[in-house]
Amino acid sequence: MMLPSDLSQRLTSTYTTGCLISSRRGFTLFELMVVLVLIGLMSSMVFVSVSSGLLKSEEERFVNDFTGGLSAARTRAIGQGRAVKFLIDGENRRYGIEKARMKEIPGSIQVEGDDVTEIEDGVYAIIFYPDGSSSGGTIDLKWNNGRVDSIKVARIWSNITHERSGQ
């Protein structure tokens, strides 16, 4: 199909003009560098907020796992009809139910106990009995950031309470 010469000339000039206009409206290297720097700054801010959230969730996960282990020891003692020990090995920084896989205590936590039974040198235990009672005691989980999670186990009914102070 043949185009009239006038239309062909208009299309050619528009195309040429479009190319000239688009080459004039491009970004300079400086503008591109500014955008890349801004993207980098925003990415680092997102990383910082996400990592602090992950740290808090790691702390929450540890406290929940620790208190969950205490509850599991109590349930096991009642269910199996025998005394079950929840162990805290201070030297090796591990905790868990006796004869089960021990879990690590993070390095950012200092564990202190009050009225907790020492069964071996450096190994402490809260003993849960089949009648629902326990040896009782208080365990303080002290974090590097000043936060303290205090976990109390009552002697008579082995109620486990958790209180938080600090950050």
C-alpha positions in Angstrom: 0.0 0.0 0.0 1.3 3.4 -0.9 1.2 6.3 1.4 0.6 9.8 0.1 3.9 11.7 0.2 2.5 14.3 2.5 1.4 11.6 5.1 4.8 9.8 4.8 6.6 13.1 5.3 4.5 13.9 8.5 5.2 10.4 10.0 8.9 10.7 9.3 9.1 14.1 10.9 7.0 13.0 13.9 9.2 10.0 14.4 12.4 12.0 14.1 11.0 14.7 16.4 9.9 12.0 18.9 13.5 10.6 18.9 14.9 14.0 19.4 12.5 14.8 22.2 13.1 11.5 24.0 16.8 11.9 23.8 16.5 15.4 25.4 14.3 14.1 28.2 16.7 11.3 29.4 18.1 11.1 33.0 21.6 12.3 33.7 24.1 10.1 35.5 23.8 12.3 38.5 20.1 11.9 38.7 20.4 8.1 38.4 23.1 8.1 41.2 20.8 10.1 43.5 18.0 7.6 43.0 20.3 4.7 43.7 21.5 6.3 46.9 17.9 6.9 48.0 17.0 3.3 47.3 20.0 2.2 49.3 19.1 4.3 52.3 15.5 3.1 52.3 16.6 -0.5 52.0 18.9 -0.1 55.0 16.1 1.4 57.1 13.9 -1.5 56.2 16.6 -3.9 57.1 17.2 -2.3 60.5 13.5 -2.4 61.4 13.1 -5.9 60.2 16.2 -7.2 62.1 15.1 -5.6 65.4 11.7 -7.2 64.9 13.3 -10.6 64.3 15.4 -10.1 67.5 12.3 -9.5 69.6 10.5 -12.4 68.0 13.6 -14.6 68.8 13.4 -13.4 72.5 9.6 -14.2 72.5 10.2 -17.6 70.9 12.8 -18.5 73.6 10.6 -17.4 76.5 7.6 -19.3 75.1 9.7 -22.4 74.5 11.2 -22.2 78.0 7.8 -21.9 79.7 6.4 -24.5 77.3 9.1 -26.9 78.4 8.1 -26.3 82.1 4.4 -27.0 81.2 5.4 -30.1 79.3 7.4 -31.4 82.2 4.4 -30.9 84.5 2.0 -32.7 82.1 4.5 -35.5 81.6 4.8 -36.0 85.4 1.0 -36.2 85.9 0.5 -38.4 82.8 3.3 -40.9 83.4 2.8 -41.0 87.2 6.4 -40.3 88.0 8.6 -37.3 88.9 10.0 -35.4 85.9 12.8 -32.9 86.1 13.1 -29.7 84.0 16.8 -29.2 83.9 18.9 -26.0 83.5 22.6 -26.7 82.8 24.4 -23.5 83.6 27.9 -24.6 82.5 26.8 -25.9 79.1 24.0 -23.3 78.7 21.3 -25.8 78.0 17.8 -26.5 79.3 15.0 -29.0 78.8 13.2 -32.1 80.2 15.4 -34.9 81.5 16.0 -37.7 79.1 15.0 -35.5 76.1 17.0 -33.3 73.7 18.3 -30.3 75.6 18.0 -26.9 73.9 20.6 -24.1 74.0 20.3 -20.9 76.0 21.2 -17.9 73.8 24.3 -16.0 74.8 22.4 -12.8 75.2 20.6 -14.3 78.3 21.8 -14.7 81.8 19.8 -17.3 83.7 19.4 -16.9 87.5 17.3 -19.0 89.8 15.9 -18.5 93.3 14.8 -21.5 95.4 15.6 -23.9 92.5 17.1 -27.3 93.4 20.7 -28.0 92.4 20.9 -31.7 91.5 24.5 -31.7 90.3 27.3 -29.3 90.2 26.1 -26.5 87.9 22.9 -28.3 87.0 19.6 -27.1 88.4 16.1 -28.5 88.2 12.5 -27.9 88.9 11.0 -31.3 89.7 7.4 -31.9 88.9 5.6 -34.7 90.8 2.7 -36.9 89.7 0.2 -35.3 92.1 0.6 -32.0 90.3 3.0 -30.4 92.8 6.6 -29.3 92.2 9.8 -28.3 93.9 8.9 -24.8 92.8 11.2 -21.8 92.3 11.8 -18.6 90.4 13.9 -18.4 87.2 14.9 -14.9 86.0 15.9 -14.6 82.3 18.0 -11.4 82.1 18.6 -10.0 78.6 21.5 -7.8 77.5 19.0 -5.0 76.8 17.9 -4.8 80.4 14.7 -6.8 80.0 14.0 -9.4 82.7 11.5 -12.2 82.3 10.7 -13.8 85.6 9.1 -17.3 85.5 7.7 -18.5 88.8 6.6 -22.1 89.4 4.4 -22.6 92.4 5.0 -25.5 94.7 1.5 -26.8 95.4 -0.3 -26.8 92.0 2.8 -26.1 89.9 1.2 -23.0 88.4 3.6 -21.3 86.0 3.5 -17.5 85.8 5.5 -15.2 83.6 6.2 -11.5 84.4 8.2 -9.1 82.3 10.0 -6.0 83.4 12.3 -3.6 81.6 12.2 -3.2 77.8 
